[in-house]
Amino acid sequence: MVPIAAIRRKLMDGSISHNELDELKKDQRKGVQDLLKRYQAQQEKQQTLIQMHKQMWRYEQELKQRGYVAVCGVDEVGRGPLAGPVTACACILPDGFQLLGLTDSKKLSKAKREEYAKMIAEQAVAYSIASVSAAEIDEINILQATKKAMTKAINGLSQKADHLLLDAVRLDVPIAQTSLIKGDAKSLSIAASSVLAKVWRDRYMEELAQTYPGYGFETHAGYGTASHLQALRTYGMTPEHRKSFRPVLEESQGLVYGT
């Protein structure tokens, strides 16, 4: 009888054959059956991720079949926060790109986003990240600032894009484009851009926390949490706050940090 430890090793390294699996199903030992259940659950999860990956790659594949070469996903993060920039990323992924589990950055843990961002940056044909400051958001409004950040990111690519995949927006640029509702959950290129932009902006806000301690930028990234609103009441607004966002003026009552 094969020791359970040996069975565990074979299941973990994937070296087990179909015939061996069939034999294990007949093994009445509880330890073996528990291992089989975990193995089968992992296999089902893997298949789900593979199917999700194929589904999220279909827009890029269809565009490539139509003759486009440099299909570029574009997404932004930071439209809703009370402080910090709005940040966009444009990303062109290579043919055959595979990163199982990649999806909308908001659905990923911080650790997973950072892991994926490193892998995306290493494999991307080209990517570019651009931001528009809080001060400029106040001048031109958040929608125009978002579009400006996206356009800057596209223009910053080392390889020119010939088709854009966008998340529920259209840009005034001379490039063919497709706008997808909830695109970061439907397109790998948009999801990759979402992850890169999110990681970049989170790091920016973490650095900002060193300049303006007490606001908690390192934890809420500028969003209007209860602790952030309390900090506005206590310390006032910083130059990184969006004065055109009502809660900033209401909670700070015009008080400026350091005065």
C-alpha positions in Angstrom: 0.0 0.0 0.0 1.4 3.4 -1.0 2.2 5.6 2.0 0.0 8.7 2.3 3.1 11.0 2.4 4.1 9.6 -1.0 0.6 10.2 -2.4 0.6 13.7 -1.1 3.9 14.5 -2.9 2.7 13.1 -6.2 -0.5 15.1 -5.9 1.3 18.3 -5.0 3.9 18.1 -7.9 1.3 17.0 -10.4 3.1 13.8 -11.4 0.2 11.5 -10.7 -1.4 9.7 -13.7 -5.1 9.2 -14.4 -4.7 5.4 -13.7 -3.2 6.2 -10.3 -6.0 8.6 -9.5 -8.6 5.9 -10.4 -6.8 3.5 -8.0 -6.7 6.1 -5.2 -10.5 6.5 -5.5 -10.7 2.9 -4.3 -8.4 3.5 -1.4 -10.6 3.6 1.7 -8.1 5.4 4.0 -9.6 8.7 5.2 -6.2 10.5 4.7 -6.2 9.5 1.1 -9.8 10.5 0.5 -9.1 13.9 2.1 -6.1 14.5 -0.1 -8.2 13.5 -3.2 -10.9 16.0 -2.3 -8.4 18.8 -1.9 -6.7 17.8 -5.1 -10.0 17.8 -7.1 -11.0 21.1 -5.6 -7.7 22.6 -6.7 -8.1 21.2 -10.2 -11.6 22.6 -10.5 -10.3 26.0 -9.4 -7.5 25.8 -11.9 -9.9 25.0 -14.7 -12.2 27.9 -13.7 -9.2 30.3 -13.8 -8.2 28.9 -17.3 -11.7 29.5 -18.6 -11.8 33.0 -17.1 -8.5 33.8 -18.7 -9.7 32.6 -22.1 -12.9 34.7 -21.7 -10.9 37.8 -20.8 -8.6 37.4 -23.7 -11.3 37.2 -26.3 -11.5 40.9 -27.2 -7.8 41.1 -27.8 -7.9 37.9 -29.9 -10.8 39.1 -32.0 -9.1 42.5 -32.7 -5.8 40.7 -33.6 -7.8 38.5 -36.1 -9.2 41.8 -37.6 -5.6 42.9 -38.3 -4.8 45.1 -35.2 -1.3 44.5 -33.9 -0.8 46.7 -30.8 -4.1 46.3 -28.8 -3.8 48.5 -25.7 -5.9 48.3 -22.5 -6.4 51.5 -20.6 -7.8 52.0 -17.2 -7.7 54.5 -14.3 -7.8 54.5 -10.5 -8.5 57.2 -8.1 -11.6 58.9 -9.4 -13.4 58.7 -6.1 -10.8 59.7 -3.4 -10.8 63.1 -1.7 -7.0 63.4 -2.0 -4.2 62.4 -4.3 -4.0 62.2 -8.1 -6.1 60.3 -10.6 -3.8 57.8 -12.2 -4.1 55.9 -15.5 -2.2 53.2 -17.2 -2.0 52.1 -20.8 -0.7 48.5 -21.4 0.0 46.4 -24.4 0.3 42.7 -23.6 2.2 40.2 -25.8 0.6 37.4 -27.8 0.3 34.3 -25.6 0.3 36.3 -22.4 -1.0 34.2 -19.4 -1.5 35.2 -15.8 -4.2 33.1 -14.3 -6.3 35.0 -11.8 -5.7 38.4 -13.2 -8.8 40.5 -13.0 -10.1 43.9 -11.8 -7.5 45.2 -9.3 -10.2 46.0 -6.7 -10.9 42.2 -6.5 -7.3 41.4 -5.7 -5.5 41.6 -2.4 -2.7 44.1 -2.0 -0.1 41.3 -2.0 -1.5 39.7 -5.1 -1.7 43.1 -6.9 1.9 43.8 -6.2 2.9 40.2 -7.4 0.9 40.6 -10.6 2.1 44.1 -11.2 5.7 42.9 -11.2 4.9 40.1 -13.6 2.9 42.3 -16.0 5.7 45.0 -16.1 8.2 42.3 -16.9 6.1 40.8 -19.7 4.3 43.7 -21.3 5.3 44.8 -24.8 4.9 48.4 -23.5 3.1 50.2 -20.6 2.9 53.8 -19.5 1.5 55.3 -16.3 0.4 58.9 -16.0 -1.3 61.0 -13.3 -3.2 64.3 -13.0 -2.8 66.1 -9.7 -5.5 67.2 -7.2 -5.0 70.8 -8.1 -5.6 70.1 -11.8 -8.7 68.0 -10.9 -10.1 71.1 -9.2 -9.4 73.1 -12.3 -10.9 70.9 -15.0 -13.1 68.4 -13.0 -12.6 64.8 -12.3 -14.0 63.4 -15.6 -11.7 65.6 -17.7 -8.8 64.9 -15.5 -9.4 61.2 -15.9 -9.5 61.4 -19.6 -6.3 63.6 -19.6 -4.5 61.0 -17.5 -5.5 58.3 -19.9 -4.4 60.3 -22.9 -1.1 61.0 -21.3 -0.5 57.4 -20.6 -1.4 56.4 -24.2 1.0 59.1 -25.5 3.7 57.8 -23.2 3.8 54.3 -24.7 7.1 53.3 -26.2 5.1 51.4 -28.9 2.2 53.2 -30.6 -1.2 51.5 -30.0 -3.5 50.8 -32.9 -6.6 49.9 -30.9 -7.7 50.9 -27.4 -9.7 48.8 -25.0 -11.3 51.2 -22.5 -13.4 50.8 -19.4 -16.7 52.6 -20.0 -15.2 55.7 -21.5 -14.3 57.2 -24.9 -11.3 59.4 -25.6 -10.8 62.1 -28.1 -7.7 60.5 -29.7 -7.1 59.4 -33.3 -7.0 55.7 -32.4 -9.6 53.1 -32.9 -11.3 52.2 -29.6 -13.7 49.9 -27.9 -15.4 50.9 -24.7 -16.5 48.0 -22.4 -18.8 48.3 -19.3 -16.8 46.8 -16.4 -14.0 46.3 -18.8 -11.4 45.5 -16.1 -13.4 42.3 -15.5 -13.8 41.5 -19.2 -10.4 42.3 -20.8 -6.9 41.1 -19.6 -5.3 44.2 -21.1 -7.6 46.5 -19.1 -7.2 44.4 -16.0 -3.4 44.6 -16.4 -3.6 48.4 -16.7 -5.9 48.5 -13.6 -3.4 46.6 -11.5 -0.4 48.7 -12.6 -2.2 51.9 -12.0 -3.5 50.8 -8.6 -0.1 49.7 -7.4 1.6 52.9 -8.6 -1.1 55.1 -6.9 -1.1 53.2 -3.7 2.7 53.6 -3.4 2.3 57.3 -4.1 -0.2 57.6 -1.3 2.0 55.7 1.1 4.8 58.1 0.4 2.4 61.0 0.9 1.6 59.6 4.3 5.2 60.4 5.3 4.8 64.0 4.3 1.4 64.4 5.9 1.2 62.0 8.9 -2.1 61.6 10.7 -4.3 61.4 7.6 -3.9 57.6 7.1 -3.2 57.9 3.4 -1.2 54.6 3.6 -4.4 52.7 4.6 -7.3 54.4 2.8 -5.4 55.9 -0.2 -7.3 59.1 0.0 -10.8 57.7 0.0 -13.4 59.3 2.3 -13.3 57.0 5.2 -14.5 58.0 8.7 -10.9 58.3 9.9 -10.0 60.5 6.9 -12.9 62.8 7.5 -11.9 63.1 11.1 -8.4 64.0 10.1 -9.7 66.7 7.9 -11.6 68.1 10.8 -8.5 67.9 13.0 -5.7 69.0 10.7 -7.4 70.7 7.8 -6.8 70.0 4.1 -3.4 69.5 2.5 -2.3 70.6 -1.0 -3.1 67.0 -2.1 -6.8 67.4 -1.2 -9.4 68.0 -3.9 -11.0 71.2 -2.9 -13.7 70.8 -5.5 -14.9 67.7 -3.7 -17.6 68.8 -1.2 -16.5 66.7 1.8 -13.1 68.3 1.7 -14.4 71.8 2.2 -17.2 70.8 4.5 -15.1 68.7 6.9 -12.0 70.9 6.9 -14.1 74.1 7.1 -11.5 75.8 5.1 -8.7 74.9 7.5 -5.3 74.3 5.8 -2.8 71.8 7.1 0.0 73.5 9.0 -1.8 76.8 9.7 
